């Protein structure tokens, strides 16, 4: 039996690379190229899209392929410093297909009492737990979509959210340290929203980070510039509380209350 000891109080990491990031936004806005600037990344490409980039990448034609590459990373832990799932939506779809095939069914309803969903969720969760155990920085990309939301009072409005299945969204939004929405500003530059509101899904669970320099005022939007190098530099500056509160962009009005 494993011998357990009660832990001492932990010290939060101050390193950008020790956290996990979900970046979502419009197609072709630069999510993959942003992650290509992270430290020595390897891409699980569940969608084609990295052909123009000089990066470590492999196309995941199915979940078996993903499991195979995960096993290779576990055997070669110094191969990379960052692992990217591109995209989270297709990663879950491949996991879903694998589990149905393994159970010999074509619809989760074919297995009684929702047990198929539990097995799919477990497979997806176990894969990511192994991924997190590598000790790498973890990133996930997702596309964006507009979803109609209704308040308890019956008021309907549109909200920008990640294009993920309900199960994948629940998992990623519950585990990733930063969920950021990538968008364009009026000048064609890029903006990353790291703290959301009624209309945009975004947020950070990293204590004492993403504040304007010398203040306790939280950063809402990071001006990311027009290149991936600028974007990465500004994201790290935002994390390190090095952005001055000047020239703060106002993003376009995204949604309207019906």
Secondary structure, DSSP 4 states (H G I P E B T S, - for coil): -----PPPPP-----GGGSEEEEEESTTSSHHHHHHTSTTEEEEESSS--TTS-SEEEE-SSHHHHHHHHHHHHH-TTS-SEEEEE-HHHHHHHHHHHHHHHHT-SSGGGSGGGHHHHHHHHHHHHHHHHHHTTT-EEEEEEEEEEEEEE-TTS-EEEEEEE---HHHHHHHHHH-SEEEEEEE-TTS-EEEE-S--SSB--EE--TT-SB-TTSSPBP-EEEEESSHHHHHHHHHHHHTT---SSS---PPP---B-
